[in-house]
Amino acid sequence: MMKLNHALLVAGLLFVSGAWAVGTDPAPMGGGAPYLIAQAELPRDRNAPVGDQRNLTRNRDDNSRNSGNNSPATSGASKKGSGPDTAVCPGEFALCASSTCRPTGRMITVKEKGGTTTKQFPESVCTCPVITPEIAQQNGVPLVGVAALNEGNMDGSCKSPGPGKIWSYFSAEIKVYPQESATPAFSMQMANQQTCPAGSKGTNCWSYLCEIDAKETNGARTATCSCPYGESLFGAPEGPQAPWVTFAGGYSSNPSTACSMYPVGFQK
């Protein structure tokens, strides 16, 4: 998936989450209908060919035109295309933004370019809190997350992946949620951002399949997510000179120790 401009990502996700809250009724959970990002500026890969950058913008515009009809954009499924099909998905999800991860020694297959191609990356596993209706209510926002439906290892839809499983999404509006680095672990705290130095190995855990853990941790529901490390948000390898932005380690006595623990995040 492609290297992000941090400001565009955050601005876009804030816009979309806010627009959903104001103007859209929740989708029935059985249908899993996604609400596609139509107007937010999509991130661009500074290293991608010009044609690929145009495809990202075209995908956003196509989503806008499809809004309100019976196209795949509103039916809960998405056609594979040349750019990421980004959606606001209703319901519970894993939020890995404050988690560290552990390499498994295995490889994981990652979709890119709207699911038209795949790449192999080293795999890590991360323990991530599940965002529940209660957590969304505490934050005063709808229970929705932003997903890339044909990236990561999603299958083109917001639909639940099955019993005991859950997707990992992102939310710019959920700011208080269980923090792995808190004491006790996974107690509710405000997320704290830090920037790890260039060369830090980070994990991309956006739009990946997770297994819901059988036991809660200090009252928090969690999920174990299998995700790639060494990958930026849209399929490209991490750049060796770019800092890594993460919310992991925010409540550790030495937050920078999280930078060597394959934290979930993105390149600045």
C-alpha positions as CSV (number, residue, x, y, z in Angstrom):
1,M,0.0,0.0,0.0
2,M,1.4,3.5,-0.5
3,K,3.4,6.0,1.5
4,L,1.1,8.5,3.2
5,N,1.1,12.2,3.8
6,H,0.3,12.3,7.5
7,A,-1.7,15.5,7.4
8,L,-3.8,14.4,4.4
9,L,-4.6,11.1,6.1
10,V,-5.7,12.6,9.4
11,A,-7.7,15.4,7.7
12,G,-9.4,13.0,5.4
13,L,-10.4,10.5,8.1
14,L,-11.6,13.3,10.4
15,F,-13.7,14.7,7.6
16,V,-15.2,11.3,6.7
17,S,-16.0,10.3,10.2
18,G,-17.6,13.6,10.9
19,A,-19.6,13.6,7.7
20,W,-20.9,10.1,8.5
21,A,-22.0,11.2,11.9
22,V,-23.9,14.1,10.6
23,G,-25.5,12.8,7.4
24,T,-25.7,9.0,7.4
25,D,-27.9,6.4,9.2
26,P,-26.1,3.3,10.5
27,A,-26.0,0.4,8.0
28,P,-27.7,-2.8,9.0
29,M,-25.0,-5.1,10.5
30,G,-26.2,-8.1,8.5
31,G,-25.7,-6.2,5.2
32,G,-22.4,-4.7,6.2
33,A,-22.9,-1.8,3.7
34,P,-19.9,0.5,3.5
35,Y,-20.2,4.3,3.3
36,L,-17.5,5.2,0.8
37,I,-15.3,8.2,1.2
38,A,-16.4,10.6,-1.5
39,Q,-14.9,14.0,-0.9
40,A,-11.9,13.6,1.5
41,E,-8.5,14.1,-0.1
42,L,-6.9,10.7,-0.5
43,P,-3.3,10.1,0.4
44,R,-0.8,9.8,-2.5
45,D,2.3,7.9,-2.9
46,R,5.1,10.3,-3.5
47,N,7.1,7.5,-5.2
48,A,4.2,6.2,-7.3
49,P,4.0,6.8,-11.1
50,V,1.8,9.7,-12.0
51,G,-0.8,7.3,-13.5
52,D,-1.2,5.6,-10.1
53,Q,-1.7,8.9,-8.3
54,R,-4.5,9.8,-10.8
55,N,-6.2,6.5,-10.2
56,L,-6.5,7.3,-6.5
57,T,-8.3,10.5,-7.3
58,R,-10.4,8.9,-9.9
59,N,-11.4,6.2,-7.4
60,R,-12.6,8.9,-5.0
61,D,-14.6,10.6,-7.7
62,D,-16.2,7.3,-8.8
63,N,-17.3,6.6,-5.3
64,S,-18.9,10.0,-5.1
65,R,-20.9,9.4,-8.3
66,N,-22.0,6.0,-7.1
67,S,-23.4,7.3,-3.9
68,G,-27.1,6.7,-3.5
69,N,-27.6,3.9,-6.1
70,N,-27.3,0.2,-6.2
71,S,-23.7,0.0,-7.3
72,P,-21.1,-2.0,-5.4
73,A,-20.2,1.3,-3.6
74,T,-23.5,1.0,-1.7
75,S,-24.2,-2.7,-1.7
76,G,-21.6,-3.8,0.9
77,A,-19.1,-5.1,-1.7
78,S,-16.5,-3.4,-3.8
79,K,-15.1,-4.1,-7.3
80,K,-11.3,-4.6,-7.5
81,G,-9.7,-1.5,-9.1
82,S,-6.5,0.4,-9.5
83,G,-6.9,2.4,-6.3
84,P,-7.9,1.8,-2.7
85,D,-11.7,1.5,-2.0
86,T,-11.8,3.3,1.2
87,A,-15.0,3.0,3.3
88,V,-16.5,4.0,6.6
89,C,-17.7,0.6,8.1
90,P,-20.2,0.4,11.0
91,G,-19.8,-1.9,14.0
92,E,-17.1,-3.2,16.3
93,F,-13.5,-3.3,15.1
94,A,-10.0,-3.7,16.3
95,L,-8.0,-0.5,16.7
96,C,-4.3,-1.3,16.7
97,A,-2.9,2.3,16.6
98,S,-1.4,2.0,20.2
99,S,-0.1,-1.5,20.0
100,T,3.3,-3.1,19.7
101,C,3.8,-6.3,17.8
102,R,6.0,-9.5,17.7
103,P,7.5,-11.0,14.5
104,T,6.3,-14.6,13.8
105,G,9.0,-15.6,11.3
106,R,6.3,-16.2,8.7
107,M,5.3,-14.2,5.7
108,I,1.9,-12.6,5.1
109,T,0.2,-11.8,1.8
110,V,-0.8,-8.2,1.3
111,K,-3.2,-6.9,-1.3
112,E,-2.4,-3.7,-3.1
113,K,-3.6,-1.5,-6.0
114,G,-7.2,-2.2,-5.1
115,G,-6.7,-5.9,-4.7
116,T,-5.4,-6.4,-8.3
117,T,-1.9,-7.5,-7.1
118,T,-0.4,-8.9,-3.9
119,K,3.0,-8.8,-2.2
120,Q,4.6,-10.8,0.6
121,F,5.9,-9.1,3.8
122,P,7.3,-10.4,7.1
123,E,4.4,-11.1,9.5
124,S,4.0,-9.8,13.1
125,V,1.2,-10.4,15.5
126,C,-0.4,-7.5,17.6
127,T,-2.8,-7.5,20.5
128,C,-5.3,-4.7,19.8
129,P,-8.3,-3.5,21.8
130,V,-11.8,-4.0,20.3
131,I,-13.8,-0.8,19.9
132,T,-17.2,-1.5,21.4
133,P,-20.4,0.5,21.5
134,E,-19.5,1.6,25.1
135,I,-16.1,3.0,24.0
136,A,-17.7,4.9,21.1
137,Q,-20.3,6.3,23.4
138,Q,-17.6,7.4,25.9
139,N,-15.9,9.3,23.0
140,G,-19.2,10.8,21.9
141,V,-19.0,9.4,18.3
142,P,-20.7,6.7,16.2
143,L,-19.3,3.2,16.2
144,V,-17.6,3.3,12.8
145,G,-14.1,2.8,11.5
146,V,-12.3,3.6,8.2
147,A,-11.2,0.6,6.1
148,A,-9.5,0.0,2.8
149,L,-11.8,-2.7,1.4
150,N,-9.5,-4.2,-1.2
151,E,-6.2,-3.7,0.6
152,G,-4.6,-5.5,3.5
153,N,-6.3,-8.8,3.5
154,M,-9.9,-7.6,3.4
155,D,-12.3,-9.2,0.9
156,G,-14.0,-6.1,-0.6
157,S,-16.7,-5.6,2.0
158,C,-17.4,-4.3,5.6
159,K,-19.2,-7.6,6.2
160,S,-18.1,-9.5,9.4
161,P,-15.4,-12.0,8.6
162,G,-17.2,-14.6,10.7
163,P,-17.6,-15.9,14.3
164,G,-14.7,-15.1,16.6
165,K,-13.1,-12.8,14.0
166,I,-13.0,-9.0,13.4
167,W,-11.4,-6.5,11.1
168,S,-8.8,-3.9,12.1
169,Y,-9.9,-0.4,11.1
170,F,-8.8,3.1,11.9
171,S,-10.6,6.0,13.6
172,A,-9.4,9.6,14.0
173,E,-12.4,10.3,16.3
174,I,-11.8,7.5,18.9
175,K,-9.2,9.2,21.1
176,V,-9.8,7.5,24.4
177,Y,-9.6,3.7,24.3
178,P,-7.7,0.8,26.0
179,Q,-4.0,1.4,25.8
180,E,-1.6,-1.5,25.8
181,S,1.2,0.5,27.5
182,A,-1.1,1.7,30.4
183,T,-1.0,0.4,33.9
184,P,-2.9,-1.9,34.2
185,A,-2.5,-2.9,30.6
186,F,-5.4,-2.0,28.3
187,S,-7.0,0.5,30.7
188,M,-8.8,3.4,29.2
189,Q,-6.6,6.4,28.4
190,M,-6.1,9.1,25.8
191,A,-3.9,8.0,22.9
192,N,-0.5,9.8,22.9
193,Q,1.4,10.1,19.7
194,Q,5.2,9.8,19.4
195,T,7.6,9.8,16.4
196,C,10.2,7.0,16.2
197,P,13.5,7.7,14.5
198,A,14.2,6.9,10.9
199,G,15.1,3.2,10.5
200,S,12.6,2.1,13.1
201,K,10.7,-1.0,11.9
202,G,6.9,-0.5,12.2
203,T,3.8,-2.6,11.6
204,N,0.9,-1.7,9.3
205,C,-2.2,-3.1,10.9
206,W,-4.9,-1.3,8.9
207,S,-7.5,-3.5,7.2
208,Y,-6.4,-6.8,8.4
209,L,-8.1,-9.9,9.9
210,C,-8.0,-10.5,13.6
211,E,-9.0,-13.3,16.0
212,I,-11.0,-12.1,19.0
213,D,-9.2,-13.2,22.2
214,A,-11.1,-15.7,24.5
215,K,-10.3,-13.7,27.6
216,E,-10.5,-10.0,28.4
217,T,-7.4,-8.1,29.7
218,N,-8.3,-6.0,32.7
219,G,-11.8,-5.7,31.5
220,A,-10.9,-4.8,27.9
221,R,-11.9,-7.0,25.0
222,T,-8.9,-7.6,22.7
223,A,-8.1,-9.3,19.4
224,T,-4.9,-10.8,18.0
225,C,-4.2,-9.3,14.6
226,S,-1.7,-10.7,12.0
227,C,-0.2,-7.9,10.0
228,P,2.9,-7.0,7.9
229,Y,5.9,-5.1,9.2
230,G,8.2,-3.2,6.8
231,E,5.2,-2.1,4.8
232,S,3.8,1.4,4.6
233,L,0.0,2.0,4.5
234,F,-0.6,1.3,0.8
235,G,1.6,-1.7,0.0
236,A,5.0,-0.1,-0.7
237,P,8.0,-1.1,1.4
238,E,9.0,1.3,4.2
239,G,11.5,4.0,3.2
240,P,14.7,3.6,5.2
241,Q,15.0,7.3,6.0
242,A,11.4,8.1,7.1
243,P,10.4,8.5,10.8
244,W,7.6,6.2,12.0
245,V,4.6,7.8,13.7
246,T,2.8,5.7,16.4
247,F,0.6,5.9,19.4
248,A,2.3,2.8,21.0
249,G,4.2,3.2,24.2
250,G,2.5,6.4,25.3
251,Y,2.1,5.3,28.9
252,S,5.4,3.4,29.3
253,S,8.0,4.9,31.7
254,N,10.2,5.2,28.6
255,P,7.9,5.6,25.6
256,S,10.7,5.3,23.1
257,T,11.2,1.7,24.0
258,A,8.1,0.9,21.9
259,C,10.0,2.1,18.8
260,S,12.0,-1.1,18.8
261,M,8.9,-3.3,19.3
262,Y,7.5,-3.1,15.8
263,P,4.8,-0.6,16.8
264,V,1.7,-0.1,14.7
265,G,1.8,3.2,12.8
266,F,2.7,4.8,9.6
267,Q,5.7,6.7,8.0
268,K,5.7,10.4,8.4
